[in-house]
Amino acid sequence: EELAELLARQLDAARDRSDAPRIVALSLRLGLLHRNDRRAEAIAVYRAALGWAPADRGVLLALLMTYTPDDDPGDRADAMERLLALETGHAQTPEQTERVARWLETFAKTGQAGF
């Protein structure tokens, strides 16, 4: 808990300085710390980081890894589409988005990539 509080204070200071790289780094650490026991908080941390760095691959991946099949499908699809657009440089077809959704569901359930 002390580490989480320290990271949150450092994150606030980075926001005050508009230090996007530091915000991303601290958000990834804080989100990871919360991912298992306070998942909703981890998701909020990652989403806030995307406000500062909307095309950060690491934050998008962390967010997708934190989502479960029970989370809002629209939120999950949005994150997937953003990551796919970033990876390929253009928007994806619905079929490509669905393929990634199935992969993420398999990963969330088993911890293994379902290729």
C-alpha positions as CSV (number, residue, x, y, z in Angstrom):
1,E,0.0,0.0,0.0
2,E,2.9,2.4,0.8
3,L,4.4,1.8,-2.7
4,A,1.0,2.5,-4.3
5,E,0.7,5.8,-2.4
6,L,4.3,6.8,-3.3
7,L,3.7,6.0,-7.0
8,A,0.4,8.0,-6.9
9,R,2.2,11.0,-5.5
10,Q,4.9,10.8,-8.1
11,L,2.3,10.4,-10.8
12,D,0.5,13.6,-9.5
13,A,3.9,15.5,-9.6
14,A,4.5,14.2,-13.2
15,R,1.1,15.4,-14.2
16,D,1.8,18.8,-12.7
17,R,4.9,19.0,-14.8
18,S,3.1,17.7,-17.9
19,D,5.9,15.1,-18.1
20,A,4.2,12.5,-20.4
21,P,7.0,10.0,-20.5
22,R,7.1,9.9,-16.7
23,I,3.3,9.7,-16.5
24,V,3.4,6.7,-18.7
25,A,6.2,5.0,-16.8
26,L,4.5,5.6,-13.4
27,S,1.1,4.6,-14.7
28,L,2.4,1.3,-15.9
29,R,4.0,0.6,-12.5
30,L,0.9,1.7,-10.6
31,G,-1.5,-0.1,-12.8
32,L,0.5,-3.3,-12.6
33,L,0.5,-3.0,-8.8
34,H,-3.3,-2.8,-8.8
35,R,-4.1,-5.2,-11.6
36,N,-4.9,-8.2,-9.5
37,D,-6.6,-6.8,-6.4
38,R,-7.9,-3.4,-7.6
39,R,-8.5,-4.0,-11.3
40,A,-10.9,-1.0,-11.7
41,E,-8.3,1.3,-10.3
42,A,-5.7,-0.1,-12.7
43,I,-8.0,0.5,-15.6
44,A,-8.6,4.0,-14.5
45,V,-4.8,4.6,-14.2
46,Y,-4.2,3.3,-17.7
47,R,-7.1,5.3,-19.2
48,A,-5.8,8.5,-17.6
49,A,-2.3,7.8,-19.0
50,L,-3.8,7.5,-22.4
51,G,-5.0,11.0,-22.0
52,W,-1.4,12.1,-21.9
53,A,0.0,9.6,-24.4
54,P,-2.9,8.3,-26.5
55,A,-0.7,6.3,-28.8
56,D,1.5,4.6,-26.2
57,R,1.7,0.9,-27.1
58,G,2.7,-0.2,-23.6
59,V,-0.3,1.5,-21.9
60,L,-2.7,0.1,-24.5
61,L,-1.3,-3.4,-24.0
62,A,-1.5,-3.1,-20.3
63,L,-5.1,-1.9,-20.5
64,L,-6.0,-4.8,-22.8
65,M,-4.3,-7.3,-20.5
66,T,-6.3,-5.9,-17.5
67,Y,-9.7,-6.1,-19.2
68,T,-11.7,-9.2,-18.7
69,P,-14.5,-10.6,-20.8
70,D,-16.9,-9.1,-18.3
71,D,-15.8,-5.5,-19.0
72,D,-17.6,-3.3,-21.4
73,P,-17.1,-4.7,-24.9
74,G,-17.1,-1.2,-26.4
75,D,-14.2,-0.2,-24.2
76,R,-12.2,-3.3,-25.0
77,A,-12.9,-2.9,-28.7
78,D,-11.8,0.8,-28.6
79,A,-8.5,-0.1,-27.0
80,M,-8.0,-3.0,-29.5
81,E,-8.7,-0.7,-32.5
82,R,-6.3,1.9,-31.2
83,L,-3.6,-0.6,-30.7
84,L,-4.2,-2.2,-34.1
85,A,-4.2,1.2,-35.8
86,L,-0.9,2.0,-34.1
87,E,0.7,-1.3,-35.0
88,T,-0.4,-1.2,-38.7
89,G,-0.8,2.5,-39.3
90,H,-4.4,2.3,-40.3
91,A,-7.9,1.4,-39.1
92,Q,-8.8,-2.2,-39.0
93,T,-11.8,-4.1,-40.5
94,P,-14.4,-5.5,-38.1
95,E,-13.1,-8.9,-38.9
96,Q,-9.6,-8.1,-37.8
97,T,-11.0,-6.5,-34.6
98,E,-13.0,-9.6,-33.9
99,R,-10.0,-11.8,-34.4
100,V,-8.1,-9.7,-31.8
101,A,-11.0,-9.8,-29.5
102,R,-11.0,-13.7,-29.6
103,W,-7.3,-13.7,-29.0
104,L,-7.7,-11.4,-26.0
105,E,-10.5,-13.6,-24.5
106,T,-8.3,-16.7,-24.9
107,F,-5.4,-14.9,-23.3
108,A,-7.5,-13.6,-20.4
109,K,-8.9,-17.1,-19.7
110,T,-5.8,-19.1,-20.1
111,G,-2.8,-16.8,-19.9
112,Q,-1.6,-18.2,-23.3
113,A,-1.8,-16.7,-26.7
114,G,-4.4,-18.5,-28.8
115,F,-2.6,-18.5,-32.2
